[in-house]
Amino acid sequence: MTDGAQKDGEAVDGGRPRPGWGRRIVKLVPVLSWLPRYQRQDLRGDLIAGLTVGAMIIPQAMAYALLAGLPPQAGLYASMVPLVVYAIFGQSRQLGVGPTAISSLLALDGVAPLAGGDPTRYAALAAMLAVMVGLMRVGLGLARLGFLVNFLSGPVISGFTSAAALVIAASQLKHVFGVTLTDSPKIHYVIGDLAGELDGVHGGTVAVGLCGLAALVVLHRLRPGWPAALIAVVAATVAVAVLDLDAAGVAVVGNIPRSVPVPSWPSVGWDESRALLPAALAITVLGFVESIAIAKVFARRLGYSIRPNQELIAVGAATVSAGLVGGYPVSGSFSRTAVNAEAGARTMLAGVITALVVLVAVVGAAPLLRTLPKAVLAGVVVSAVAGLVDVAEARRLWSVRRSDFAVLALAFAGTLTLGVELGLAVSVAASLVLVVRQASSPHTAVLGCLPGTTVYRNVERFPEARTRPGLVVLRFDAPIFFVNVEFFRDRIRKVERTTPGGLRALVLDASAINDVDASGVAALSDLVDDYAARGIHLQLAQVKGPVLDMLRRCGLYDRLGPDRFSFTDHEGVRQATAAIEHTGPGVDRHAGTGGWVD
C-alpha cells in the first residue's frame, strides 16, 4: 500500500491508521453490507419465498397466539416488525423469525398466573416479557456471552421439546372439544379437567376440529409443497360462515382489529416485570438455542457462516420490537426456515416480503377472518408440534450412552409433571451435575509399551503391552483442577498400593492435561515433595505448553529440573529407568532399558 493510502474501514490520524467506526457499524448492522450489493437475480427467489412463508405464517401466528393465551392479532403483530428488524441485524439468509410453539407455551406459563384473567393486563405482560427477553439477548450478544447457551445439552433440549409438544397438544384440547379447561403447563391437570368436563363437549366443535386436523394431515402427505395450514383455515372459515356454525356454538376468533400496530412501551410495573424474570430467562436461552441451531444448519448447507453473538443481537432486537408493537416473544422457526430455504430465499429480503404479506392480510383481510374457528387453529398447532416428539433420539441415546438418556428422561418427565420452567431448570441442573461428576472422576490409564515399538497404550485394552516392575506410566485424561484434584491424589495412591514390590518411579503422561489451576499445582507440589522424601522418581512426559508455562510461573519446573520433563513416554521411561538403576538421567540418556524393548 502506498504512503497516505487508507484501508477500507480505517481512519488515518497523524499517519497512524486506527480502526474506523464504519467497519464496526457494518459488522453490527449487516444490512449495510448486503443491501447495497443486492443482486437483481436474487429477487425472484426472495419474492417467491416471502410470499410462500407469508401464506404459511398467517394461520400459524394466529394459532400460536391462542396457544400463548393472546388474541390472534398478537401473533400477526409478532410476525411483521420482527422480520424487518431481523433483516437489519441478522446474518442468516433463510431464518424465519416469529412466534413458535415453545416460546408461546413458555409465555403462557409465565404470564397467565400474573394476569388475573384480565385480557388487557395479559397483553401488556406478554409484550413486556418480549421486551425483557429481547434486551437479555442483546445484552448477551454485546457481552459476547453466546457460549452460555451451550449449557443446554442436546439430551436436555430433546427431552424438553418432546414433553413440551405433548403439553402444547394438551393445551389445545379445550378448543378442540369446546370446553373450559385449566390453563396449566402440567399435563395431568389438563387431562383431569377434561375428564370432568366430558358432559359439556360440543359436538359441532369436535367435528370442525377433527375435519381441520384431517385436512392438514392429508395435505401434508399428498401435497407437501402446498400451504396446508392456509388452505385448511380458509376452508374452515368459509364453511363456518356459510353454515352459520358460530351461531350453533362453534367458537370463532371474532373481530380482528384492522389496523397497523403503533410502537409503545408496555404499561407494566417493576414488581410485575420482576415476576416475569424466570419466564424471560427460559425463553431467552431456549429460544436462542433453537434459533442458532436452525441458522447454523442452513448456513452450513448453503455455504456461508454466521456469528452466534451477532445472531443473539439480531434475534434480541427482533424480540424487543415484537413487544413494542403489542406482540410477544419470538424465535427462529425450523418449519418456516425450511420452507423459506426450499422456496429459494437468497437474502434477508425474503423476510421483509413475508412481513409485507402479513401486513396486507391484517389491513385488508382481517374482517374476513372473523368466522375462523378456534378448533381449526388448535389443529394447526397440534400438526405443527407433532414432529417435536423425538422418539428416535431417545432410542439412540439408550443404545449409545445411558447417562445422556437419563438426562433426557428427566427433562421429559420433569417438564410433564413439574411444569415447563421448573422442569427445564431441574433438567439443566441435572445435566450440569452430570458434567461435574464426569469432570471430578476423569478417565485414567496405566500404559505399557507395545512389543517392537516405542508406542505406549492402555494395558487394559492392549494386554500385550509390557510393563516393568516398580515403574508405572500413568496417563491422566483431564485438566488437574479443584474439581478433580482429590481424585488425582487418590489415583496416585492407588497406583502405589497396586504396584508389585512397591513403586520406584512414576512417569506421568500429561498429553491430555491441558490446564492446571492453583489446586492442581498444590497437588503436584505435594507429590514432588513426597516422592523426593521417599526416593521415588517422578518424570513428566508430553507436557503441553500452557501447562509448562504454569509450572514455570509457580517454580515447580525449576524445582524438578529440565531432565524431569520428556517429549515422549518412551524417553520418560528411559529417564526413569536410568534413575532406578542409579545411573542418573543426566549421565546417559541411552542407557539399557532393563527389559524394555525399543
KEVO-876792 format. One record per atom (N, C-alpha, C): x, y, z. Coordinates in steps of 0.1 Angstrom, whole numbers, plus 5000, padded with zeros to 4 digits. Atoms other than C-alpha are relative to their C-alpha. Layout:
<pts>
XYZ
...
</pts>
This chain:
<pts>
500949885000
500050005000
500950125000
499249885002
501450344990
499850095012
500149904989
502150625015
498750084999
501249925000
498950805025
498849934996
501250085003
496750525013
499349965013
500850034988
493950425036
499249874997
500850125001
492450075041
498550035002
501549984999
488750035038
499649985015
500450004986
487150105072
501050055010
499049944991
490250275087
500050154998
499849865001
490950635095
501450035003
498649964998
494350805095
500050125008
499949894990
495251025124
501550025003
498649984998
498751175123
500949894994
499250105006
499950905100
499849865006
500250134994
498850615123
498549964997
501450045003
495850415110
499449945013
500750054989
493250325135
498649954995
501350055005
490050115132
499050105000
501049905002
487250325119
498649955005
501350044995
483650325131
499249934988
500750055011
482550235096
499949855000
500050155000
483649875098
499349945012
500850054988
482249835133
498550014998
501449995002
478949965123
499449904990
500450105010
478749745092
499949865007
500050134993
479649445115
498849985009
501250004991
476849535139
498750014993
501249985008
474349625112
500349944986
499650075013
474949365084
499250054988
500849965012
472149515062
500850114992
499249905007
474649795054
501049944990
499150075009
476849535038
499349934989
500650075011
474449315018
499050074992
501049935008
471749555007
500650084989
499449935011
474049784987
500549914989
499550095010
475349484969
499049904995
501150095004
471949324963
500049974985
499950045014
471949124931
498549984994
501350015006
468949154908
499549864998
500550145002
468848784901
499649935012
500450064987
468248714938
498550045003
501449954997
464848904937
499049894998
501150105002
462848614922
499949905011
500150104989
463848364948
499550065013
500549934988
463348614976
498550035000
501449975001
459948714963
499149875002
500850134999
458648354959
500149955015
499950044986
460048264994
499250085009
500749904991
458548575010
498549974999
501550035001
455048504996
499649865005
500350134995
455248135004
499950005015
500050004986
456248185040
498950095006
501149914996
453748475043
498749925001
501250085000
450948235034
500049905011
499950104989
452247985060
499950065014
499849944986
452948225089
498750065005
501349934996
449448395089
499249905009
500750094992
447548085102
500849965012
499250044988
450447975124
500150115010
499949894990
450848315140
498850015008
501249994992
447248335150
499849885009
500250124991
447247975163
501050015012
499049994989
450448035183
499650115010
500449894991
448948355198
498949945009
501050064992
445948155210
500649905010
499350094991
448347895225
500650085011
499449914989
450048185244
499050075008
501149944992
446648295257
499750144995
500249875005
446548605235
499150004988
500850005012
444248725207
500849984988
499250045012
445148625172
500850124994
499249895006
446348975162
501350015006
498749994994
449148955187
501049914993
499150095008
450648665167
500350074987
499749935012
450248865135
500950125002
499249894997
451849175150
501549955002
498750054997
454748955162
500749944987
499550065012
455148835126
500450114989
499749895010
455649175109
501350075003
498949914997
458049425125
501349915004
498850084997
460449155140
500749954987
499350055012
461149015105
500850114993
499349885006
462149365093
501250035008
498949974991
464349425123
501149894999
499050115002
466049085119
500750024987
499349985013
466749165083
501150115001
499049894998
468649475095
501249955008
498950044991
470749305122
500549854998
499750145001
470748935112
500949964989
499050055010
473148725092
499449884992
500650125007
471048415083
499150044989
500849965011
469648455049
498649934999
501250085001
466948195055
499249995013
500650024987
466048215092
498650075000
501449944999
462248265097
499750035015
500249954986
461748475129
498650035002
501449974997
458448495146
499549915011
500550094989
456148315171
500349854997
499850145001
456947955178
499249935011
500850074991
455247685197
500650005014
499350014987
457847655225
499950145007
500049874994
458048035230
498650045005
501449974996
454248055231
499649935013
500350084988
454047785257
500750065012
499349934989
456647955279
499450135003
500649874997
454948285275
498749985008
501250044993
451648125286
500349975015
499750054987
453347965316
500550125009
499549894992
454948295327
499050115002
500949884999
452148545320
498749965007
501350044995
448948355329
499850025015
500249994985
449548335367
500050155005
499949864996
450148715368
498950094995
501049915006
447348845346
498750015007
501350004993
444448755368
498850004992
501250005009
442148695339
499750124993
500349875007
442349055326
500750004987
499450015014
442949045288
501050124998
499149895002
444449395288
501349995007
498850024993
446849325315
500849884995
499450125006
447648985299
500950054988
499349965012
448649155266
501250095004
498949924996
450749415284
501249925006
499050094994
452549145304
500849934989
499450085011
453248945273
500950094992
499149905007
454649255255
501250035008
498949974991
456849335285
501049885000
499250125000
458048975285
500950004988
499250005012
459149015249
501150115001
498949894998
461049345257
501149945009
499050054991
462749175286
500949894993
499250115007
463748865265
500950064990
499249945010
464949085237
501250075006
498849934994
467149305260
501049905006
499050104995
468648995276
500849954989
499350065012
469548855242
501050104995
499149905005
471049185230
501250025010
498949994990
473049215263
501049894999
499150125001
474348865260
500950014987
499349985012
475348935224
501150105001
499049894999
477149265231
501149965010
499050044990
478949105261
500749874995
499450125006
479948815237
499949885009
500350114991
478348555261
499249904993
500850105007
476748345234
500349865004
499650144996
478748045246
499249955012
500750054989
476548025277
498849914996
501150095004
473747865257
500549864998
499550145001
476047555254
499749925012
500350084988
475047465289
498749934999
501250085004
471747345274
500549884991
499550115008
472846995263
499049954990
500950065009
471346805234
498949925006
501150084993
469546555256
499050085008
500949924993
468046825277
499050074991
500949945010
466647005247
499149904994
500950105006
465346685232
498949965009
501050044990
463646575264
499050115002
500949884997
462246925270
499050024988
500949975011
460846975235
499049894997
500950115002
459346635233
498850015010
501149984990
457446695266
499250124997
500749885003
456647045256
499049984989
500950035011
455046915224
498749945005
501250064994
452646705245
499350105008
500749894993
451946995268
499250094991
500749915010
451147215238
498849934995
501250075006
448846955223
498949995010
501150004989
447046915257
499450135002
500649874998
446647285259
499050044990
501049975011
444647285227
498749925001
501250094999
442147025239
498750095003
501249924997
439847305252
499450064987
500549955013
439547445217
499449894991
500550115008
439047105201
498749955005
501250054994
436346995225
499050105004
501049894997
434747335231
499650005015
500350004985
435047315269
501050105006
499149914992
436747535296
500949915008
499050074992
439947385310
501050095007
498949934993
442647495334
501250034991
498849965007
445447685317
501249965008
498950044992
448147475333
501149934991
498950075008
451547365320
500349865004
499950144995
451147035339
499049924994
500950075008
449646785316
498949925007
501050084993
447946575342
498950085005
501149914996
445946875354
499050024989
500949985012
444646935319
499249884997
500750125003
443746575313
498949975011
501050024990
442046555347
498850094999
501049905003
440046875339
499149954989
500850055011
438946725306
499149895003
500850124996
437746405322
498850055007
501149954993
435546615344
499050084992
500849925009
434146815315
499449934988
500450085012
433246535291
498550024997
501449985003
429546605295
499750134993
500149875007
430046955282
500650014986
499349995013
431846865250
499050044989
500949955010
430447045220
500349924987
499850095011
429946805191
500450074987
499649935013
430047065163
501450055000
498649954999
433347205176
501049884997
499150125002
434846855177
500049964986
500150045014
433646785142
500950094991
499249905008
435147105128
501549985003
498650014997
438447055147
500649874994
499550125006
438846695135
500150014985
500049985015
437946785099
501250084996
498949915003
440547065100
501449925002
498850074998
443246835115
500249894989
499950105010
442446555090
500450064987
499649935013
442746805061
501550035001
498649974999
446146915074
500949884998
499250125001
447446555077
500049954985
500150055014
446146465042
500850094990
499349915008
447546775026
501549995002
498650014997
450946735043
500649874993
499550135006
451246375029
499950004985
500250015014
449746414995
500650124992
499549885006
450746774987
500950085009
499149944990
453746855009
500550154996
499649865004
454547174989
498950105001
501149904999
451147334994
499950065014
500249944987
450347575022
498849945007
501150084994
448247325041
499350085010
500749934989
447547545071
499150114994
500849895006
446347835049
498849954994
501150065006
444147605029
498949965010
501050044990
442547455060
499350115007
500649884994
442047795076
498950064991
501049935010
440347945045
498849914999
501250085002
438147645040
499149995012
500850014988
437047625076
499350145003
500649874999
436448005077
498750014991
501149995009
434247985047
498849915004
501150104996
432347675060
499250055011
500749954988
431547835093
499150124996
500849885004
430348155076
498849954992
501150045008
428147975051
499049925008
500950084992
426747725076
499550065013
500349924988
426447985103
500249915013
499750094989
428147745127
500450075013
499749934988
429248015151
498850035008
501249984993
425648075159
499649875007
500350134994
425447705167
500949965012
499150024989
428147735193
501549974997
498650025003
431347685174
500850125002
499249884996
433947915189
500850054988
499249935011
435548165164
500950115006
499049904995
438348415167
499350145002
500649874999
435948715163
500650114992
499449895007
436849055152
501450025002
498649974999
440449125145
500250154996
499849865003
441549495146
500650024986
499549985013
442049625111
500950135000
499149894999
445049845119
501449965001
498650034999
448749875119
500550035014
499649974987
450349845153
500950125002
499249884997
451850165168
501049965011
499150034990
455050115188
499750085013
500249944987
454650185225
500649915011
499450074989
456250085258
498949935008
501050064992
454249825277
499850065014
500349944987
452549965308
500049895011
499950104990
453849715333
501050055011
499249954989
455249795368
501349925002
498750074997
458649695382
499749865007
500350134993
457149425405
499649894991
500550105009
455349255377
501249964990
498950045009
458449275355
501049915007
499150094993
460549115382
499449865001
500750134999
457948835385
500149934986
499950065013
458448775347
501449954997
498550045002
462248715351
500249854997
499750145003
462148335353
499649964986
500550035014
460048305321
500950074990
499249935010
462148565304
501449934998
498750075001
465348375312
499949884992
500250135007
463948045300
499850034985
500249985014
462748195267
501250064993
498849945006
465948395262
501049894996
499050105003
468148085264
499549904990
500550115008
465947815249
499750054986
500449955013
464648035221
501350034991
498749985008
468248135211
500649874996
499450135004
469447775212
499349954988
500850045012
466647695188
500450084988
499849915011
467347995166
501449974994
498650025005
471147945164
500249874994
499850135005
470947575158
499450004985
500650005014
468547635128
500850084991
499249915009
470647925114
501349934996
498750075003
473847715116
499749894990
500350115009
472247415098
499950064986
500249955014
471147625068
501250084995
498849935004
474247845068
501149904995
499150105004
476447535066
499649934987
500550075012
474247375040
500250094988
499949915011
474347685018
501350074998
498749955002
477947775022
500450145005
499649874994
478148085044
500149985015
499850014985
478948155081
499250115007
500749904992
477248335109
500850015013
499449984987
478448475142
498949995011
501150014989
476448355173
499750125008
500349884992
476848675192
499250104992
500749905008
475648885163
498549954998
501350055001
472648645160
499250035013
500649964987
471948705197
499450144999
500449865001
471849075190
498850024990
501049995010
469649035159
498749945005
501350064995
467048795174
499550085012
500449914988
467149015206
499350124995
500749875005
466349335187
498749974994
501350045005
463649155168
498949975011
500950034989
462149035201
499550125007
500349874994
462249385216
498950074991
501049945009
460349515185
498749935001
501250074999
457749245189
499250055012
500649954989
457049365224
499550144999
500449865002
456849735214
498850014991
501249995009
454149665188
498949915004
501150084995
451949455210
500049854998
499950155003
453249105202
500549945013
499450074989
455148865224
501349934995
498650055004
458548675224
500049924987
499850085013
459748545190
501349935000
498750075002
462448305180
500149954985
499950065013
463648125149
499149874999
500950115002
461247865135
500649914990
499450105009
462547545119
499249984988
500950025011
459547485098
500050114990
500049885010
459347835083
501450024994
498649985006
463147845078
500249904989
499850105011
463047515059
499250044988
500949965012
460147645037
500750114993
499349895006
462047965032
501149964991
498950055008
465147785020
499649924988
500550085011
463247544999
499350084989
500649915010
461347824982
500950094993
499049935008
464547984971
500550135006
499549874993
465348264997
501550014998
498649975002
468648424988
500650105010
499549904990
468848715013
498950025010
501049964989
467048865043
498850084994
501149935006
464849055019
498749914999
501150095000
462648745018
499150025013
500749984988
461748805054
499250135000
500749875002
460849165046
498749984992
501250035008
458449045019
499049925008
501050074992
456848805043
499350095010
500749904991
456249095067
499050084993
501049935008
454549285040
498849924997
501150095002
452348985032
499150005012
500850004987
451248975069
499350145001
500649864998
450649355069
498850014991
501149995009
448449335038
498849925005
501150084994
446449055055
499350065012
500549934988
446049255087
499150114995
500749885004
444949565069
498849974991
501050025010
442949415041
499049885002
500850124999
441749065051
499549985015
500450024986
441149105089
498549975002
501450034998
437349125086
499549864995
500450135005
437248805066
500349885009
499650104991
438848615094
499149985012
500850004988
436048675119
499449865003
500750134998
434448335114
501049885000
499050105000
437748145116
499949925013
500250084988
437147855141
501249975008
498950024992
439447825170
500549855000
499650145000
439347445168
500949974988
499150035011
441047455134
501450065003
498749954996
443747685147
500749915010
499450104991
444247425175
500649894992
499550115008
444647165148
501350044993
498749955005
447347385132
501149995010
498950014989
449247395165
500449855002
499750154997
448947015171
500849954988
499350055012
450046945135
501550055000
498649955000
453047175139
500949945010
499250054989
454247035172
500249854999
499950155000
453746665163
501449954997
498650045004
457246645148
501050035011
499049974989
458846775181
500249885009
499850114992
458346445198
501049914994
498850065007
461746285191
500349865007
499850134995
461445915199
501349944995
498850065006
464345825176
501250045008
498949964992
466746035197
500149935013
500050084987
465645865229
500549864998
499550145002
466245525214
501550004997
498649995003
469645635201
500950025013
499249984987
470845765235
499949885009
500150124992
469545445252
501149904996
499050095005
471845245230
501550055000
498649945001
474845485229
500550045013
499549954987
475045645263
498850025010
501250014991
472645565292
500050135009
500149884991
473645875313
499350114992
500749905007
472546105285
498549974998
501450045001
469345905281
499350045013
500649974987
468745955319
499750155001
500249865000
469146335314
498850034991
501249985009
466646325285
498749965007
501250044994
464246125305
499650095012
500349914989
464546355335
499450134995
500549875006
463946665313
498549974995
501350045005
460946485297
499049995011
500950024989
459346375330
499850135008
500149874992
460146705348
499150104993
500849905007
458546915321
498549965000
501350044999
455446705321
499350015013
500650014987
454946685358
500250135008
499649894991
456646995373
499650134993
500249885008
455747245345
501250044992
499049975010
457747405318
501350065006
498949944994
460047635337
500849925010
499450084990
460747415367
500649884994
499550135007
461147105345
501350034993
498849965008
463647285323
501250035010
499049974990
465547415354
500649885006
499550124994
465747075370
500849924991
499250085010
466946905338
501350064997
498749935002
469647175332
500949975012
499250024988
470747135368
500649865000
499550145001
470946755364
501149984990
499050015011
472946795332
501350065005
498849944994
475447025350
500649915011
499450094990
475746785379
500749884994
499350115008
476546505354
501350044995
498749955006
479246725338
501050015011
499149984989
480746805372
500549865005
499650144995
480646435382
501049944991
499050065009
482446335350
501350075001
498849934998
484946615355
500849965013
499350034987
485646515391
500649865000
499450135000
486446155382
500449964985
499750035014
488046155347
500749874998
499350125003
489545865329
501550005002
498550024999
493045745337
500449874994
499650135005
495145465323
501549985003
498650044999
498345275331
500449954987
499550035013
500345245300
501249905000
498950095003
502644985286
500550014986
499349995013
505044955257
499649894991
500450105010
503744765226
501349934995
498750075004
506444495217
500450054986
499349965013
508844605190
499750144996
500349865003
507744975192
500450095011
499849904989
508145285212
498650065004
501449954998
504345325214
499549955013
500650044987
502545325248
498550014999
501550015000
498945215252
499549955013
500750054988
496445135279
500149855002
499850144998
497344795294
498749925001
501350074999
493644715299
499449974986
500450025014
492944755262
501049924991
498950075007
496244615250
500849915010
499450094991
497144305271
501549974997
498650035004
500344255251
501050115004
499149894996
501744595263
500849965012
499150044990
504744545285
500250115011
499749914989
505344705319
501249955007
498750044992
508344695343
499750015015
500250004985
508244615380
500650135006
499549884993
508544925401
499950134992
500149885008
507945165372
498650014994
501449995005
504445295362
499950124991
500349885008
503445515333
498550025001
501449974997
500145685342
499650124992
500649895008
498045895318
498850055007
501149934993
495646145334
499250084989
500749955012
492946235308
499150125003
500849884997
491746575321
500950115006
499349904993
492946915334
500149965015
500050024985
494046905371
499650135006
500649884993
491847155389
499249965012
500650024987
489947195420
498949895001
501150105000
487046965410
500649865001
499550145001
489246655404
501349985007
498750014994
492346725425
500149895010
500050114991
491346485452
500049864993
500050135008
490646215426
501449984995
498650015004
494146285412
500949945011
499250054989
495746225446
499649865003
500450144997
493645915452
500549904989
499550095011
494645775418
501549975001
498650024997
498345825426
500249905011
499850094989
497945655459
499649864996
500450135005
496145365442
501149934992
498950055008
499045325418
501149955009
499050054990
501445295448
499649875006
500550114993
499245045465
500049874992
500250125009
498844815435
501249974992
498750035007
502444825422
500749895007
499350114994
504044485429
501550045004
498649974996
507244525450
500250155004
499949864997
506544895456
500450094988
499849905011
506645205434
501450065001
498749945000
510145315425
500150134990
500049895009
509445555396
498650014993
501249975007
506345725381
500250094989
500049915012
506145865346
498550054998
501349955002
503146095344
499850054986
500349965014
501846115308
499050125001
500949884999
500446475306
499550044987
500449965013
499446465270
498550055000
501449964999
495746505280
499750115010
500249894990
496346765307
500250134993
499949885007
495547095291
500050125009
500049894991
495347305322
500349955014
499850034986
496447315359
499750135007
500349884992
494947555384
500850005013
499249984988
496247665418
499949875008
500150124993
494847355434
500849884994
499250105007
496447135408
501550025002
498649974997
499747305413
500449955014
499750044987
499547245450
500149855001
500050145000
498746875444
501349954994
498850055006
501746835421
501250045009
498949964991
504047025445
500149915012
500050104989
502946795474
500649874995
499550135006
503646495451
501550004999
498649995001
507146625443
500749995013
499350014986
508046675480
499949875005
500250134994
506546345490
501049904993
499250105007
508446145463
501550035002
498649974997
511746335470
500349945013
499750044987
511446245506
500149845001
500150144999
510745875499
500949934989
499150055010
513245835470
499349944988
500750055012
510645775443
500250114989
499749925011
511545915409
498750054993
501249955007
508846145392
500550064987
499749955013
509046205355
498750054993
501249955007
506646415334
500350004985
499850025015
506146335297
498950074993
500949935009
504446525269
499250115006
500749884994
503646835289
499750114990
500449895010
501747095269
500550135004
499449874998
503047445265
499350085011
500749924989
500347625287
500249945014
499850064987
500847375315
501550025004
498649984997
504647405312
500250155005
499949864996
504247785315
499550025014
500649994986
502147745346
501149945010
499050064991
504847515362
501250095001
498849914999
507547765354
499650125009
500449894992
505548055369
499949975015
500150044986
504947865401
501349955006
498750044995
508647755404
500149855000
499950144999
507847385401
501049944989
499150055011
509747345368
501550015005
498649994995
512947475384
500349915011
499750104989
512547255415
500349864994
499850135006
512346945393
501250004991
498950005009
514847045367
499649964986
500450035014
514647015329
500149854997
499950145003
515746655329
498849915004
501250074996
512446555346
498850024990
501149985010
510446665315
500449944987
499750085012
510346435285
499050034989
500949985011
508946485250
499149884997
500850125002
507646125248
500049915012
500050104989
506645845271
501249925000
498950095001
509445635258
501350075006
498949924994
512045905266
499950015015
500349994986
510445945300
500449875007
499650134994
510845565307
501549995000
498650015000
514445585297
500650085012
499549924989
515045865322
499749945013
500450074988
513145685349
500849885003
499250134999
514945355342
501450035005
498749964996
518245535345
500150045014
500149964986
517245685378
499949885009
500250124992
516145345391
501349925001
498750085000
519545185381
501150085005
499049914994
521345475398
501150054991
499149945010
522945595366
499850154999
500449865001
521145925368
499650044986
500549965013
519146075340
500950094992
499149915007
521846325332
501349944995
498750065003
524646075328
500049934986
500050075013
523545855298
498549984996
501450015004
520145905281
499849884992
500250125008
520745595261
500549875007
499650124992
521445355290
499049894997
500850125002
520045005289
498650025006
501449984996
516244985292
499649895011
500450094990
516344695317
498849914996
501150095004
513944475297
499050074991
500949935009
512044745278
500649984985
499650035014
512044685240
499950134993
500049885009
513044975217
499249984988
</pts>
